[in-house]
Amino acid sequence: MNEKDVNQKVAEEICNEFRLNGQEFQLGECVALLDGKVIAVEKDLWSAVQAVRGLDANPNRGMVFEVGS
C-alpha cells in the first residue's frame, strides 16, 4: 500500500468515526497527515498545509482534509 492509500484510509476512518487511536476529532477541524500519521489538527486548511510542508516540502506527499468533508 502506498502513502496515498494509507493516508486515504486514515482520513476515511477519521471522517467516519471522528476518532483514531484514542484521539477525537471535531466536525470542521483540518487534519494534516504524513505517512498515515496525524501530524497536526488545525482550525483552517492553510495552517494544516503549512504543518505538512514544514515537515516535508514535497507537494506529492502528505494529505490535508476537513473532518466531515
C-alpha positions as CSV (number, residue, x, y, z in Angstrom):
1,M,0.0,0.0,0.0
2,N,1.5,3.4,-1.0
3,E,1.4,6.6,1.1
4,K,-1.6,8.0,-0.7
5,D,-3.6,4.8,0.1
6,V,-2.6,4.8,3.7
7,N,-3.4,8.5,4.2
8,Q,-6.8,8.0,2.4
9,K,-7.6,5.0,4.7
10,V,-6.8,7.1,7.8
11,A,-8.8,10.1,6.6
12,E,-11.8,7.9,5.9
13,E,-11.6,6.4,9.4
14,I,-11.4,9.9,11.0
15,C,-14.3,11.2,8.9
16,N,-16.5,8.2,9.7
17,E,-15.7,7.6,13.3
18,F,-14.4,11.1,14.5
19,R,-11.6,9.3,16.3
20,L,-8.3,7.5,15.6
21,N,-6.2,5.6,18.1
22,G,-7.9,7.3,21.1
23,Q,-7.7,10.8,19.6
24,E,-11.0,12.5,19.0
25,F,-11.8,14.9,16.1
26,Q,-14.5,17.5,15.7
27,L,-16.5,18.4,12.6
28,G,-14.7,21.1,10.7
29,E,-11.2,20.5,12.0
30,C,-8.5,20.4,9.4
31,V,-6.2,17.4,9.8
32,A,-2.7,17.0,8.3
33,L,-1.4,13.5,7.6
34,L,2.0,12.3,6.6
35,D,2.8,8.6,6.2
36,G,-0.6,7.8,7.7
37,K,0.1,9.7,10.9
38,V,-1.7,12.7,12.2
39,I,0.8,15.5,12.4
40,A,-1.5,18.4,13.0
41,V,-5.0,19.4,13.7
42,E,-5.8,23.0,12.8
43,K,-8.8,25.3,12.5
44,D,-8.0,26.2,8.9
45,L,-6.7,24.3,5.8
46,W,-3.8,26.7,5.3
47,S,-2.4,26.1,8.7
48,A,-2.7,22.3,8.2
49,V,-0.9,22.6,4.8
50,Q,1.9,24.6,6.4
51,A,2.3,21.9,9.0
52,V,2.8,19.2,6.3
53,R,5.2,21.4,4.3
54,G,7.1,22.2,7.4
55,L,8.0,18.5,7.7
56,D,8.2,17.6,4.0
57,A,8.4,20.2,1.2
58,N,7.5,17.6,-1.5
59,P,4.0,18.6,-2.7
60,N,3.3,15.0,-3.7
61,R,3.5,13.8,-0.1
62,G,1.0,14.2,2.8
63,M,-2.7,14.9,2.9
64,V,-4.9,17.6,4.4
65,F,-8.6,17.3,4.8
66,E,-11.5,18.8,6.8
67,V,-13.3,16.4,9.2
68,G,-16.7,15.6,7.9
69,S,-16.0,16.6,4.3
